[in-house]
Amino acid sequence: MTLKPYPIQMEGHCYVLLQGDWIHPIAYKRHDLLWYPERAMTLLGRHQYRPYVKSIVTEDAWLIGTYDREKVFEIYEDGSWQHPNYQTYAMSHNGITCNLLGIQSTIPAITNDGGDDIREAIAEYKKLVDLAVKLYKV
């Protein structure tokens, strides 16, 4: 699969970037995008969302599901991105969460395995934070 380097689209696009990936290059350029608009929304606001004119960066499955796949970009560590290979518009919250966001299950991990996944996730997150501190001396 060849990744295409697209220029940042400032209007009407949805960039999928998990907040834990704040060490990603796009986050340091701080393009004039709406960053995680879901932070200021109620649950009802997310369900009634209509795409903004300005492009957004989000990790919210409800918001991603309001954009056509041609307007959605998955971003990779090297700064390149591509459209998902399936339709995101009107896709289920569960489908986006598992397929696009890479979360294995929408069922809380504690009920699946007694908490082992949670401990692993916390350890991985701490490694990312330590790496970011070393790289960027935050």
N, CA, C and O atoms as a MOPAC input file, in Angstrom:
PM7 MOZYME 1SCF
protein

 N      0.84100 1    -1.16600 1     0.00000 1
 C      0.00000 1     0.00000 1     0.00000 1
 C      0.89200 1     1.23700 1     0.00000 1
 O      1.78000 1     1.36200 1     0.84400 1
 N      0.66300 1     2.15200 1    -0.94000 1
 C      1.43900 1     3.38100 1    -1.02500 1
 C      0.66600 1     4.50800 1    -0.37700 1
 O     -0.49300 1     4.74800 1    -0.71600 1
 N      1.30500 1     5.20800 1     0.56200 1
 C      0.65600 1     6.32500 1     1.22800 1
 C      0.89300 1     7.59300 1     0.42200 1
 O      2.00900 1     7.85000 1    -0.02900 1
 N     -0.15900 1     8.38400 1     0.24300 1
 C     -0.06000 1     9.60700 1    -0.52600 1
 C      0.08500 1    10.80000 1     0.41600 1
 O     -0.67500 1    10.91600 1     1.37700 1
 N      1.03600 1    11.67900 1     0.16300 1
 C      1.16400 1    12.87200 1     0.98600 1
 C      0.20900 1    13.96900 1     0.50400 1
 O      0.54400 1    14.70800 1    -0.42100 1
 N     -0.96300 1    14.08400 1     1.11200 1
 C     -1.91600 1    15.12100 1     0.74800 1
 C     -1.60600 1    16.39300 1     1.53000 1
 O     -1.13100 1    16.32300 1     2.66400 1
 N     -1.87400 1    17.56400 1     0.93000 1
 C     -1.76500 1    18.78600 1     1.72600 1
 C     -2.92800 1    18.83700 1     2.71800 1
 O     -3.98700 1    18.26100 1     2.47000 1
 N     -2.72700 1    19.51700 1     3.82400 1
 C     -3.80100 1    19.64400 1     4.81700 1
 C     -4.97100 1    20.38900 1     4.18000 1
 O     -4.79100 1    21.47100 1     3.62000 1
 N     -6.16000 1    19.81600 1     4.26500 1
 C     -7.37700 1    20.44400 1     3.74500 1
 C     -8.01800 1    21.24200 1     4.87300 1
 O     -8.36600 1    20.67000 1     5.90600 1
 N     -8.17900 1    22.52800 1     4.70000 1
 C     -8.65200 1    23.38700 1     5.77100 1
 C    -10.17100 1    23.45700 1     5.88100 1
 O    -10.69100 1    23.97700 1     6.86900 1
 N    -10.89000 1    22.94600 1     4.89000 1
 C    -12.34700 1    23.04400 1     4.93500 1
 C    -13.00300 1    21.69100 1     4.70300 1
 O    -12.68500 1    20.98300 1     3.74800 1
 N    -13.93100 1    21.34500 1     5.60300 1
 C    -14.81100 1    20.21500 1     5.39800 1
 C    -14.22300 1    18.82200 1     5.51100 1
 O    -14.85200 1    17.86600 1     5.05600 1
 N    -13.04800 1    18.66300 1     6.09400 1
 C    -12.43500 1    17.34900 1     6.21900 1
 C    -12.31100 1    16.93400 1     7.67500 1
 O    -12.36400 1    17.77000 1     8.57700 1
 N    -12.14600 1    15.65100 1     7.89400 1
 C    -12.05300 1    15.07800 1     9.23500 1
 C    -10.75800 1    14.28500 1     9.33700 1
 O    -10.58100 1    13.28100 1     8.64700 1
 N     -9.85700 1    14.73600 1    10.19800 1
 C     -8.58700 1    14.05500 1    10.43300 1
 C     -8.70000 1    13.25600 1    11.72000 1
 O     -9.01600 1    13.80700 1    12.77500 1
 N     -8.44400 1    11.96600 1    11.63100 1
 C     -8.57900 1    11.08200 1    12.79000 1
 C     -7.22200 1    10.95500 1    13.46600 1
 O     -6.28500 1    10.38700 1    12.90500 1
 N     -7.13000 1    11.49100 1    14.67700 1
 C     -5.88800 1    11.45400 1    15.44300 1
 C     -6.25500 1    11.27400 1    16.90900 1
 O     -6.87800 1    12.14800 1    17.51200 1
 N     -5.86800 1    10.14100 1    17.47500 1
 C     -6.16900 1     9.88200 1    18.87700 1
 C     -5.42500 1    10.88300 1    19.75600 1
 O     -4.28200 1    11.23600 1    19.46700 1
 N     -6.06700 1    11.33600 1    20.82000 1
 C     -5.45600 1    12.33500 1    21.68500 1
 C     -4.19400 1    11.81100 1    22.34900 1
 O     -3.31600 1    12.60200 1    22.69400 1
 N     -4.07900 1    10.51300 1    22.53700 1
 C     -2.85700 1     9.93300 1    23.08000 1
 C     -1.68800 1    10.01400 1    22.11900 1
 O     -0.54000 1     9.80200 1    22.51200 1
 N     -1.97800 1    10.32600 1    20.83900 1
 C     -0.93800 1    10.45700 1    19.81700 1
 C     -0.48500 1    11.90300 1    19.65800 1
 O     -0.14300 1    12.32400 1    18.55300 1
 N     -0.47800 1    12.65600 1    20.72900 1
 C     -0.13100 1    14.07900 1    20.65300 1
 C      1.31700 1    14.31500 1    20.25500 1
 O      1.70600 1    15.45600 1    20.00300 1
 N      2.12600 1    13.25700 1    20.19100 1
 C      3.48900 1    13.42800 1    19.70300 1
 C      3.55000 1    13.37000 1    18.17800 1
 O      4.63000 1    13.49000 1    17.60000 1
 N      2.40700 1    13.18800 1    17.52400 1
 C      2.35600 1    13.11400 1    16.06500 1
 C      2.74700 1    14.45600 1    15.45000 1
 O      2.38400 1    15.49900 1    15.99300 1
 N      3.47700 1    14.46000 1    14.33300 1
 C      3.92600 1    15.70800 1    13.70600 1
 C      2.82300 1    16.72800 1    13.43200 1
 O      3.06500 1    17.92800 1    13.56200 1
 N      1.61900 1    16.29000 1    13.05800 1
 C      0.55200 1    17.24500 1    12.75100 1
 C      0.18100 1    18.07100 1    13.99200 1
 O     -0.24100 1    19.22200 1    13.87600 1
 N      0.34100 1    17.48000 1    15.16200 1
 C     -0.01900 1    18.18200 1    16.39000 1
 C      0.95100 1    19.31900 1    16.69400 1
 O      0.57400 1    20.29400 1    17.34300 1
 N      2.17100 1    19.20600 1    16.24300 1
 C      3.15600 1    20.25200 1    16.52600 1
 C      3.07900 1    21.42200 1    15.55400 1
 O      3.51200 1    22.52800 1    15.87700 1
 N      2.53100 1    21.18200 1    14.36500 1
 C      2.38300 1    22.28700 1    13.41700 1
 C      1.19300 1    23.16500 1    13.78000 1
 O      1.14300 1    24.33300 1    13.39500 1
 N      0.24300 1    22.61500 1    14.51100 1
 C     -0.95100 1    23.32400 1    14.96700 1
 C     -1.62400 1    24.08600 1    13.81800 1
 O     -1.83100 1    25.29700 1    13.89300 1
 N     -1.95500 1    23.35500 1    12.76800 1
 C     -2.66600 1    23.93300 1    11.63900 1
 C     -3.96500 1    24.56600 1    12.12000 1
 O     -4.45200 1    24.24300 1    13.20300 1
 N     -4.50900 1    25.44200 1    11.34000 1
 C     -5.73700 1    26.14500 1    11.70700 1
 C     -6.94700 1    25.23200 1    11.49400 1
 O     -7.77100 1    25.44900 1    10.60600 1
 N     -7.02100 1    24.21800 1    12.33100 1
 C     -8.11100 1    23.24600 1    12.29300 1
 C     -8.84600 1    23.30200 1    13.62800 1
 O     -8.32100 1    23.83800 1    14.60400 1
 N    -10.04600 1    22.75600 1    13.67300 1
 C    -10.73800 1    22.63400 1    14.95200 1
 C    -10.24200 1    21.36100 1    15.62400 1
 O    -10.47300 1    20.26200 1    15.12000 1
 N     -9.57400 1    21.49800 1    16.73800 1
 C     -8.96400 1    20.36900 1    17.42900 1
 C     -9.92500 1    19.79700 1    18.45700 1
 O    -10.26400 1    20.46700 1    19.43300 1
 N    -10.36400 1    18.57000 1    18.24700 1
 C    -11.21500 1    17.82600 1    19.16000 1
 C    -12.44400 1    18.63100 1    19.59300 1
 O    -12.60200 1    18.92500 1    20.77800 1
 N    -13.31500 1    18.99000 1    18.64000 1
 C    -14.50700 1    19.76500 1    19.00800 1
 C    -15.41900 1    19.02700 1    19.98400 1
 O    -16.23700 1    19.65100 1    20.66000 1
 N    -15.28300 1    17.70100 1    20.06300 1
 C    -16.13600 1    16.92800 1    20.97400 1
 C    -15.91000 1    17.29400 1    22.43400 1
 O    -16.78000 1    17.05300 1    23.27100 1
 N    -14.75800 1    17.87000 1    22.75300 1
 C    -14.48200 1    18.24800 1    24.14400 1
 C    -15.50500 1    19.24200 1    24.67800 1
 O    -15.80700 1    19.24700 1    25.87100 1
 N    -16.03300 1    20.07300 1    23.80400 1
 C    -16.98800 1    21.09300 1    24.23600 1
 C    -18.43400 1    20.70700 1    23.94400 1
 O    -19.33600 1    21.52500 1    24.12700 1
 N    -18.66500 1    19.49500 1    23.50000 1
 C    -20.02000 1    19.06800 1    23.12200 1
 C    -20.64500 1    18.17900 1    24.17600 1
 O    -19.95500 1    17.44700 1    24.88600 1
 N    -21.93400 1    18.25400 1    24.26600 1
 C    -22.68200 1    17.29900 1    25.08000 1
 C    -22.87400 1    16.03400 1    24.24800 1
 O    -22.60800 1    16.03300 1    23.04700 1
 N    -23.33100 1    14.96800 1    24.87800 1
 C    -23.60800 1    13.74100 1    24.13800 1
 C    -24.65400 1    14.00400 1    23.05900 1
 O    -24.52500 1    13.51500 1    21.93600 1
 N    -25.68700 1    14.77400 1    23.39400 1
 C    -26.72100 1    15.10600 1    22.42400 1
 C    -26.13100 1    15.91100 1    21.27100 1
 O    -26.49800 1    15.69600 1    20.11600 1
 N    -25.21900 1    16.83800 1    21.57400 1
 C    -24.56800 1    17.62700 1    20.54000 1
 C    -23.77700 1    16.76300 1    19.57800 1
 O    -23.73200 1    17.04300 1    18.38000 1
 N    -23.15100 1    15.71200 1    20.09400 1
 C    -22.39800 1    14.79100 1    19.23300 1
 C    -23.33500 1    14.02800 1    18.31100 1
 O    -23.03500 1    13.83100 1    17.13300 1
 N    -24.47200 1    13.59900 1    18.85100 1
 C    -25.43500 1    12.83400 1    18.04200 1
 C    -26.08500 1    13.70300 1    16.97100 1
 O    -26.47000 1    13.19700 1    15.91600 1
 N    -26.21200 1    15.00000 1    17.22700 1
 C    -26.86200 1    15.90600 1    16.27700 1
 C    -25.85000 1    16.67100 1    15.42900 1
 O    -26.22100 1    17.61300 1    14.72800 1
 N    -24.60800 1    16.28800 1    15.48400 1
 C    -23.52600 1    17.01200 1    14.80700 1
 C    -23.72600 1    17.08500 1    13.30400 1
 O    -24.12400 1    16.11100 1    12.66400 1
 N    -23.44300 1    18.25100 1    12.75700 1
 C    -23.36000 1    18.44900 1    11.31100 1
 C    -21.96700 1    18.99200 1    11.04000 1
 O    -21.52100 1    19.89700 1    11.74600 1
 N    -21.26600 1    18.47100 1    10.04500 1
 C    -19.87700 1    18.90700 1     9.79900 1
 C    -19.71500 1    20.41900 1     9.69900 1
 O    -20.49900 1    21.11200 1     9.05100 1
 N    -18.67200 1    20.90200 1    10.36300 1
 C    -18.32000 1    22.31300 1    10.29500 1
 C    -17.76500 1    22.64000 1     8.92400 1
 O    -17.38000 1    21.74400 1     8.17200 1
 N    -17.72300 1    23.93200 1     8.59500 1
 C    -17.05700 1    24.36500 1     7.36800 1
 C    -15.56000 1    24.11300 1     7.51900 1
 O    -14.90700 1    23.61800 1     6.60000 1
 N    -15.02400 1    24.46000 1     8.69000 1
 C    -13.59900 1    24.25300 1     8.94500 1
 C    -13.33600 1    22.76600 1     9.18100 1
 O    -14.19200 1    22.06300 1     9.71900 1
 N    -12.17800 1    22.29100 1     8.78900 1
 C    -11.81300 1    20.88100 1     9.02100 1
 C    -11.54800 1    20.64300 1    10.50000 1
 O    -11.18300 1    21.56100 1    11.23500 1
 N    -11.73700 1    19.40000 1    10.92600 1
 C    -11.55500 1    19.04700 1    12.33300 1
 C    -10.52100 1    17.93400 1    12.49600 1
 O    -10.24400 1    17.17300 1    11.57000 1
 N     -9.96400 1    17.86600 1    13.69900 1
 C     -9.14000 1    16.74300 1    14.13700 1
 C     -9.91800 1    16.12600 1    15.29200 1
 O    -10.25400 1    16.82200 1    16.25000 1
 N    -10.20600 1    14.83900 1    15.21400 1
 C    -11.05400 1    14.22400 1    16.23000 1
 C    -10.70900 1    12.76400 1    16.43900 1
 O    -10.01000 1    12.14700 1    15.63600 1
 N    -11.21500 1    12.22600 1    17.53900 1
 C    -11.16500 1    10.79700 1    17.78200 1
 C    -12.55900 1    10.29100 1    18.13900 1
 O    -12.71600 1     9.16200 1    18.60400 1
 N    -13.56800 1    11.13000 1    17.92100 1
 C    -14.93200 1    10.79500 1    18.30200 1
 C    -15.64900 1    10.06200 1    17.16900 1
 O    -15.82200 1    10.60500 1    16.07800 1
 N    -16.05700 1     8.83900 1    17.43600 1
 C    -16.69000 1     7.99900 1    16.40500 1
 C    -17.98800 1     8.60300 1    15.88200 1
 O    -18.30700 1     8.44500 1    14.70400 1
 N    -18.74500 1     9.29500 1    16.74100 1
 C    -19.99900 1     9.90100 1    16.28800 1
 C    -19.72000 1    10.97500 1    15.25100 1
 O    -20.43100 1    11.06800 1    14.25000 1
 N    -18.69500 1    11.78900 1    15.47500 1
 C    -18.36000 1    12.85700 1    14.54300 1
 C    -17.78300 1    12.30000 1    13.25200 1
 O    -18.12300 1    12.76600 1    12.16500 1
 N    -16.91400 1    11.30900 1    13.36600 1
 C    -16.31300 1    10.69600 1    12.17600 1
 C    -17.39800 1    10.12100 1    11.27300 1
 O    -17.29100 1    10.20100 1    10.05000 1
 N    -18.43200 1     9.54800 1    11.85800 1
 C    -19.52100 1     8.93000 1    11.10400 1
 C    -20.38900 1     9.90300 1    10.32300 1
 O    -21.27000 1     9.47900 1     9.57500 1
 N    -20.15600 1    11.20200 1    10.48500 1
 C    -20.92700 1    12.18300 1     9.72300 1
 C    -20.18400 1    12.64100 1     8.46400 1
 O    -20.69300 1    13.46600 1     7.70400 1
 N    -18.98700 1    12.10600 1     8.24800 1
 C    -18.18000 1    12.47300 1     7.08000 1
 C    -18.08200 1    11.29100 1     6.11700 1
 O    -17.92400 1    10.14200 1     6.53100 1
 N    -18.17900 1    11.60100 1     4.82700 1
 C    -17.96700 1    10.60700 1     3.78300 1
 C    -16.50400 1    10.16800 1     3.80000 1
 O    -15.63200 1    10.96300 1     4.15100 1
 N    -16.22400 1     8.93900 1     3.43200 1
 C    -14.84900 1     8.40200 1     3.47000 1
 C    -13.86200 1     9.27300 1     2.70100 1
 O    -12.68400 1     9.32300 1     3.05600 1
 N    -14.31500 1     9.95600 1     1.66200 1
 C    -13.42900 1    10.82800 1     0.87700 1
 C    -13.02400 1    12.08000 1     1.64400 1
 O    -12.10000 1    12.78600 1     1.24000 1
 N    -13.71500 1    12.35900 1     2.75400 1
 C    -13.40400 1    13.53200 1     3.57300 1
 C    -12.67400 1    13.14400 1     4.85800 1
 O    -12.29200 1    14.01100 1     5.64500 1
 N    -12.48200 1    11.84700 1     5.06900 1
 C    -11.84100 1    11.35300 1     6.29600 1
 C    -10.41300 1    10.91600 1     5.97100 1
 O    -10.17100 1    10.25200 1     4.96300 1
 N     -9.47900 1    11.29400 1     6.83400 1
 C     -8.08900 1    10.88700 1     6.68700 1
 C     -7.61700 1    10.16200 1     7.93200 1
 O     -7.79200 1    10.65200 1     9.04800 1
 N     -7.01800 1     8.99300 1     7.74100 1
 C     -6.32200 1     8.28300 1     8.81000 1
 C     -4.87800 1     8.76900 1     8.77600 1
 O     -4.26300 1     8.77900 1     7.71000 1
 N     -4.33400 1     9.16400 1     9.89700 1
 C     -2.98900 1     9.73100 1     9.92200 1
 C     -2.01900 1     8.70900 1    10.51200 1
 O     -2.33200 1     8.02700 1    11.48700 1
 N     -0.83800 1     8.61700 1     9.90200 1
 C      0.17700 1     7.67400 1    10.33800 1
 C      1.34300 1     8.38900 1    10.99800 1
 O      1.47800 1     9.60800 1    10.88500 1
 N      2.18500 1     7.62800 1    11.68900 1
 C      3.29500 1     8.19300 1    12.44800 1
 C      4.26000 1     9.01500 1    11.61400 1
 O      4.85000 1     9.96900 1    12.12100 1
 N      4.43200 1     8.66900 1    10.35200 1
 C      5.37700 1     9.41100 1     9.50800 1
 C      4.77500 1    10.69300 1     8.93800 1
 O      5.43000 1    11.38500 1     8.15900 1
 N      3.54100 1    11.01800 1     9.31100 1
 C      2.90500 1    12.25000 1     8.84800 1
 C      2.10000 1    12.09900 1     7.58000 1
 O      1.52400 1    13.07600 1     7.10000 1
 N      2.04200 1    10.90400 1     7.02200 1
 C      1.24400 1    10.66900 1     5.81800 1
 C     -0.11800 1    10.11100 1     6.22600 1
 O     -0.29100 1     9.63600 1     7.34800 1
 N     -1.06400 1    10.17100 1     5.32500 1
 C     -2.39700 1     9.67700 1     5.63100 1
 C     -3.09900 1     9.21000 1     4.37300 1
 O     -2.64100 1     9.44300 1     3.25500 1
 N     -4.22000 1     8.54900 1     4.58400 1
 C     -5.02100 1     8.06900 1     3.46900 1
 C     -6.46500 1     7.96100 1     3.92000 1
 O     -6.77700 1     8.01100 1     5.10900 1
 N     -7.33300 1     7.81100 1     2.93700 1
 C     -8.74700 1     7.60700 1     3.24300 1
 C     -8.95700 1     6.16300 1     3.70100 1
 O     -8.24400 1     5.26900 1     3.24600 1
 N     -9.91600 1     5.92000 1     4.58700 1
 C    -10.22900 1     4.53200 1     4.95000 1
 C    -10.71200 1     3.77200 1     3.70600 1
 O    -11.20200 1     4.38100 1     2.75500 1
 N    -10.57400 1     2.46100 1     3.72000 1
 C    -10.99100 1     1.66800 1     2.55500 1
 C    -12.43800 1     1.19300 1     2.67900 1
 O    -12.82900 1     0.21600 1     2.04100 1
 N    -13.22600 1     1.87900 1     3.49500 1
 C    -14.64800 1     1.56700 1     3.65700 1
 C    -15.38100 1     2.87900 1     3.92200 1
 O    -14.77500 1     3.87600 1     4.31300 1
 N    -16.68200 1     2.86100 1     3.70600 1
 C    -17.48900 1     4.06100 1     3.89900 1
 C    -17.62900 1     4.37800 1     5.38700 1
 O    -17.99100 1     3.50500 1     6.17600 1
 N    -17.34800 1     5.60200 1     5.76500 1
 C    -17.48400 1     6.01900 1     7.16500 1
 C    -18.80500 1     6.72600 1     7.41700 1
 O    -19.30400 1     6.72200 1     8.54200 1
 N    -19.37800 1     7.33300 1     6.38300 1
 C    -20.63600 1     8.05100 1     6.57300 1
 C    -21.73400 1     7.08500 1     7.00800 1
 O    -22.00000 1     6.09200 1     6.33100 1
 N    -22.35900 1     7.37500 1     8.12200 1
 C    -23.44100 1     6.57500 1     8.70100 1
 C    -22.98700 1     5.20500 1     9.19500 1
 O    -23.82600 1     4.36200 1     9.51400 1
 N    -21.69000 1     4.96700 1     9.26300 1
 C    -21.19300 1     3.71200 1     9.83300 1
 C    -21.49400 1     3.70500 1    11.33300 1
 O    -21.56500 1     4.76500 1    11.95400 1
 N    -21.66600 1     2.55900 1    11.89800 1
 C    -22.00100 1     2.46300 1    13.32100 1
 C    -20.84800 1     2.94300 1    14.19400 1
 O    -19.68300 1     2.89600 1    13.79900 1
 N    -21.19600 1     3.39600 1    15.36800 1
 C    -20.19700 1     3.82800 1    16.35700 1
 C    -19.23100 1     2.68200 1    16.63400 1
 O    -18.01900 1     2.89000 1    16.70100 1
 N    -19.75900 1     1.49200 1    16.79100 1
 C    -18.94300 1     0.31100 1    17.05500 1
 C    -18.00000 1     0.02400 1    15.88500 1
 O    -16.82900 1    -0.29000 1    16.10000 1
 N    -18.49600 1     0.12800 1    14.65500 1
 C    -17.67200 1    -0.13300 1    13.47500 1
 C    -16.50600 1     0.83100 1    13.37000 1
 O    -15.38100 1     0.42000 1    13.08300 1
 N    -16.76500 1     2.11300 1    13.59900 1
 C    -15.69500 1     3.11600 1    13.53500 1
 C    -14.70400 1     2.90300 1    14.66500 1
 O    -13.49400 1     2.98400 1    14.45500 1
 N    -15.20700 1     2.62900 1    15.86200 1
 C    -14.33600 1     2.43400 1    17.01900 1
 C    -13.38700 1     1.25800 1    16.79500 1
 O    -12.19100 1     1.36500 1    17.06700 1
 N    -13.90900 1     0.15100 1    16.30500 1
 C    -13.07800 1    -1.04000 1    16.12000 1
 C    -12.20600 1    -0.95400 1    14.86600 1
 O    -11.02200 1    -1.28800 1    14.92200 1
 N    -12.76300 1    -0.51500 1    13.74700 1
 C    -12.02700 1    -0.52200 1    12.47300 1
 C    -11.09200 1     0.66400 1    12.30400 1
 O     -9.93200 1     0.48600 1    11.93200 1
 N    -11.56900 1     1.85400 1    12.56500 1
 C    -10.77700 1     3.05000 1    12.28300 1
 C     -9.90700 1     3.47000 1    13.46500 1
 O     -8.75600 1     3.86500 1    13.28300 1
 N    -10.45500 1     3.38600 1    14.66700 1
 C     -9.69900 1     3.82800 1    15.84300 1
 C     -8.81500 1     2.73000 1    16.41600 1
 O     -7.96900 1     3.00000 1    17.26800 1
 N     -8.99900 1     1.50500 1    15.96000 1
 C     -8.12600 1     0.41100 1    16.37800 1
 C     -8.35700 1    -0.09800 1    17.77800 1
 O     -7.47900 1    -0.73700 1    18.36000 1
 N     -9.52000 1     0.17300 1    18.32800 1
 C     -9.84800 1    -0.33500 1    19.65700 1
 C    -10.49500 1    -1.70700 1    19.47000 1
 O    -11.48100 1    -1.83700 1    18.74400 1
 N     -9.94800 1    -2.71500 1    20.11700 1
 C    -10.35800 1    -4.09000 1    19.83800 1
 C    -11.80100 1    -4.39100 1    20.22400 1
 O    -12.44600 1    -5.22700 1    19.59100 1
 N    -12.31000 1    -3.73100 1    21.24000 1
 C    -13.65500 1    -4.03100 1    21.70400 1
 C    -14.27400 1    -2.78300 1    22.30500 1
 O    -13.58600 1    -1.97100 1    22.92400 1
 N    -15.57700 1    -2.63800 1    22.11900 1
 C    -16.25700 1    -1.52000 1    22.76300 1
 C    -16.79900 1    -1.92200 1    24.13200 1
 O    -17.38600 1    -1.10600 1    24.84300 1
 N    -16.59700 1    -3.17400 1    24.48700 1
 C    -16.96300 1    -3.63800 1    25.82900 1
 C    -15.79200 1    -3.32700 1    26.75600 1
 O    -14.65000 1    -3.63000 1    26.41000 1
 N    -16.03800 1    -2.73200 1    27.92200 1
 C    -14.92400 1    -2.40600 1    28.82300 1
 C    -14.03100 1    -3.61500 1    29.08800 1
 O    -14.51700 1    -4.71600 1    29.35000 1
 N    -12.72900 1    -3.39700 1    29.01600 1
 C    -11.75400 1    -4.47900 1    29.16400 1
 C    -11.85400 1    -5.17100 1    30.51700 1
 O    -11.59400 1    -6.37000 1    30.61900 1
 N    -12.21600 1    -4.45300 1    31.52200 1
 C    -12.26700 1    -5.03900 1    32.86900 1
 C    -13.25800 1    -6.20500 1    32.92300 1
 O    -13.05100 1    -7.16900 1    33.66000 1
 N    -14.34000 1    -6.10900 1    32.13400 1
 C    -15.31000 1    -7.21000 1    32.15100 1
 C    -14.85200 1    -8.37000 1    31.28900 1
 O    -15.27800 1    -9.50500 1    31.50000 1
 N    -13.99000 1    -8.09800 1    30.31900 1
 C    -13.51800 1    -9.16200 1    29.43200 1
 C    -12.44700 1   -10.03900 1    30.06500 1
 O    -12.47900 1   -11.26100 1    29.91800 1
 N    -11.50100 1    -9.42600 1    30.76700 1
 C    -10.35600 1   -10.20500 1    31.23500 1
 C     -9.93800 1    -9.90900 1    32.67200 1
 O     -8.85000 1   -10.29900 1    33.09300 1
 N    -10.78100 1    -9.23200 1    33.41300 1
 C    -10.45300 1    -8.95400 1    34.80500 1
 C     -9.47500 1    -7.80100 1    34.98200 1
 O     -8.98000 1    -7.59300 1    36.09000 1
 N     -9.18000 1    -7.04100 1    33.92400 1
 C     -8.34600 1    -5.85300 1    34.04600 1
 C     -6.96500 1    -5.95500 1    33.44100 1
 O     -6.22000 1    -4.97600 1    33.47500 1
 N     -6.58800 1    -7.10300 1    32.88500 1
 C     -5.25200 1    -7.24300 1    32.29600 1
 C     -5.02500 1    -6.26300 1    31.14600 1
 O     -3.95000 1    -5.67200 1    31.04200 1
 N     -6.03400 1    -6.08400 1    30.27400 1
 C     -5.89600 1    -5.14200 1    29.16500 1
 C     -5.70000 1    -3.71100 1    29.66200 1
 O     -4.93900 1    -2.94100 1    29.07600 1
 N     -6.38900 1    -3.36500 1    30.74200 1
 C     -6.26400 1    -2.01700 1    31.29600 1
 C     -4.83700 1    -1.78700 1    31.77400 1
 O     -4.25300 1    -0.74000 1    31.49300 1
 N     -4.27700 1    -2.73600 1    32.48200 1
 C     -2.90300 1    -2.58900 1    32.96500 1
 C     -1.92100 1    -2.46100 1    31.81000 1
 O     -0.99200 1    -1.65600 1    31.86900 1
 N     -2.12300 1    -3.25000 1    30.76000 1
 C     -1.26400 1    -3.16300 1    29.57200 1
 C     -1.40600 1    -1.80700 1    28.89100 1
 O     -0.41100 1    -1.21200 1    28.47900 1
 N     -2.63100 1    -1.32000 1    28.77100 1
 C     -2.86800 1    -0.03000 1    28.12500 1
 C     -2.20300 1     1.10100 1    28.90700 1
 O     -1.62000 1     2.00700 1    28.31200 1
 N     -2.28700 1     1.05400 1    30.22100 1
 C     -1.66300 1     2.08300 1    31.05500 1
 C     -0.14500 1     2.03700 1    30.89000 1
 O      0.49900 1     3.08000 1    30.77900 1
 N      0.42000 1     0.85200 1    30.87300 1
 C      1.87000 1     0.70800 1    30.70300 1
 C      2.31100 1     1.24800 1    29.34000 1
 O      3.33000 1     1.93200 1    29.24700 1
 N      1.55000 1     0.94600 1    28.28300 1
 C      1.88000 1     1.44300 1    26.93900 1
 C      1.76600 1     2.96000 1    26.88000 1
 O      2.59800 1     3.62800 1    26.26600 1
 N      0.73500 1     3.50100 1    27.51800 1
 C      0.56100 1     4.95500 1    27.52700 1
 C      1.72500 1     5.62900 1    28.25400 1
 O      2.22300 1     6.65800 1    27.79900 1
 N      2.15500 1     5.06600 1    29.36100 1
 C      3.29200 1     5.63300 1    30.10000 1
 C      4.55700 1     5.61700 1    29.25100 1
 O      5.36300 1     6.54500 1    29.31700 1
 N      4.73400 1     4.55700 1    28.44900 1
 C      5.89400 1     4.49800 1    27.55100 1
 C      5.84100 1     5.62500 1    26.52100 1
 O      6.86000 1     6.25500 1    26.23500 1
 N      4.64800 1     5.88100 1    25.96100 1
 C      4.49300 1     6.96000 1    24.99100 1
 C      4.81100 1     8.31700 1    25.61200 1
 O      5.48900 1     9.14300 1    25.00200 1
 N      4.32200 1     8.53900 1    26.81800 1
 C      4.58200 1     9.80600 1    27.49900 1
 C      6.07400 1     9.96900 1    27.76000 1
 O      6.62800 1    11.04300 1    27.52600 1
 N      6.72800 1     8.92100 1    28.24000 1
 C      8.17200 1     8.98100 1    28.48900 1
 C      8.94000 1     9.26700 1    27.19700 1
 O      9.88900 1    10.05100 1    27.19800 1
 N      8.53000 1     8.63200 1    26.10100 1
 C      9.17000 1     8.85900 1    24.81300 1
 C      8.99500 1    10.31400 1    24.37300 1
 O      9.94400 1    10.94900 1    23.91500 1
 N      7.77700 1    10.83500 1    24.51700 1
 C      7.50300 1    12.21400 1    24.12200 1
 C      8.32900 1    13.19400 1    24.94600 1
 O      8.82900 1    14.18300 1    24.41000 1
 N      8.47500 1    12.93600 1    26.22700 1
 C      9.27000 1    13.80700 1    27.08800 1
 C     10.72100 1    13.81600 1    26.62400 1
 O     11.36200 1    14.86700 1    26.58500 1
 N     11.23700 1    12.63300 1    26.27000 1
 C     12.61900 1    12.55200 1    25.77900 1
 C     12.77800 1    13.27100 1    24.44000 1
 O     13.74600 1    14.00400 1    24.23600 1
 N     11.82900 1    13.06100 1    23.53200 1
 C     11.93400 1    13.62900 1    22.18700 1
 C     11.74500 1    15.13700 1    22.15400 1
 O     12.44600 1    15.84700 1    21.43400 1
 N     10.80500 1    15.61100 1    22.92800 1
 C     10.42000 1    17.01800 1    22.82000 1
 C     10.74500 1    17.83000 1    24.06400 1
 O     10.48800 1    19.03300 1    24.11000 1
 N     11.31100 1    17.17300 1    25.07500 1
 C     11.68600 1    17.84700 1    26.32300 1
 C     10.56200 1    18.75100 1    26.82400 1
 O     10.75700 1    19.93800 1    27.08500 1
 N      9.36600 1    18.14000 1    26.94900 1
 C      8.16800 1    18.86200 1    27.37200 1
 C      8.26500 1    19.19700 1    28.84500 1
 O      7.35100 1    19.80700 1    29.40000 1

